Amino acid sequence: MVFFYRLLDDKGTVKRGVDGAVIPLDPSNRDRQEYEEWVKEGNTPAPILPMDPISGLSGTAFINRLTFPEQITICTGAQTNAQMLLWMIRLAAALTVSVDDPEVQQGVQSLVGTVLTKDRAVEILTPADPPKQAAAEPVVPV
């Protein structure tokens, strides 16, 4: 099995990509021992993802980038495709989703040809526009 790990913070907390498990810093933890062995073998975890207001969305906000018919098609497909089901569950549970995250990009790209067109995938993975600042109201003395 090929493992993929991502650093979550500068303390060394990591997330295992295959199942989304967060690996604690506890050296007696079996998952932590496996991760440390993986690093000793010359592997490097993916870097911390910067979270900014442009690329960071809530899981629900990201899912809502899909049209309702696309969501229904994915849910129907997830009944027989465990990877698709797991991807949707992770998105729904995520506090923040980054369109720059390789796992998110891979998940969207896996839908091309069955649920999405290439252009639609690009649209979904395009970072959101930053919030626009409202023009300040002029102050009128009374």
N, C-alpha and C positions, 0 to 999 in steps of 0.2 A: 504494500500500500504506500502511495506517495503522500507525504505529509506537507502541508503548507502552514506556516505560522506567521502571524503578524504581531509586531510589537504594539501594545496599546498605550503605553506610557513610558516615561524615561526611567521608571523604577525597575523595569524588566518584566512587567506583566505581559503575557502573550495570549493570543487567541489561536486555537487550532482551527484551520480552515475546513477540514473535512466534516466537522460536526459543530463548529462554533463554540466549543468549550473554552472557557477562560481558565488558563492554567495558573494556579496560585503560586506565590513565591516560596512556598513551603518545600524545603529540600527533601522531606520524607514523602511527599506526594508522588505517586507512581507516574502520573502524567508529566510532572515537572522533571522527574528523572529521565523519562523518555525524551523530553524536549532537550534537556542538557546533553544527552547522548547524541541526539540529532545534530546539535551545534558542534560537538566535538568531532563529528564525522566531516566537518567542513561546510555545513549548511549555514545559511544566513536567513533570519526571518525578514519578512517584508517590513519596510519602515513604518513608523507611526503615520497615520493619515492625518493631515491637517484638516481641522474642521472649521469651516468658515461659513458665513451666511449665504455665500453664493452656491456652494456645492453641498452643504449639509441640509438634509430634509428629514422630517420625521418619516417613519416607515409608512404611515398612512398617506402622507403627502406624496411620497414616491409612488405608491401603488395607485394613487389617484391620477398620476400622469398617464396611466393606461385608461383607455376608454372602457365603458361598462361592458360592451361586447368582448373586448380583449380580456377583461378580468374574468368573464364567464367562460371563455374558451380556455383560459389557463386553469381555472378551477375544475372544469370538466376533464381536461388533460391530466390534472394532478391526481385524479381518481385512479389512474393507471400508471402514473409516472412519479415515483417516490422522490426523485431529485427535484422535479418541478414543485411538488408539494412542500418539500423541505425549504426550498428557496423562498416560496411565498410566505411560509410560516415565519422564517427569519426576518423577512422584510417587514411583516406586520408587527413583529415583536421589537424591532430595532428602535432605539431611542433616536438615533441619527443614521441616515443613509447618505453616503457620499457617492456622487456619480463618478468620481475619480477612483473608487475602490475597484480593483481588478475582479473581485468576486461579483460585484453588482454588474459590471460590464460584461463579464462572462455569462451571467444569468440572462441578461437581456439579449445578448448575441445568440444564446442557445434557442431563443424563441423565433429568430429570423427564419423565414421559410415555412413555418407552421402556424404561427400566431401573428408575427409582425413582418413588415417589409423592412429592408435595410434602411430606407429613409425614415421609417417610423422609429426604428431602434435608435438612430442618430438623434432624432427629436427627443426621445425619452431620456437619453443620456446627456443632453445639452444642459449645462449648469443653468440654474434659475437666474433671472436678472436680479441684481441687488435691489433691495427696497429703495424706492425713490423718496427723497426727502421732500416734504411738502414745503412750498414757498412760505416764508415767514409773513405773517399778516403785518401790515404796517401799523405802527402804534400811533394812534390819533389822540392827542391830548384833549381832555374834556374840560 
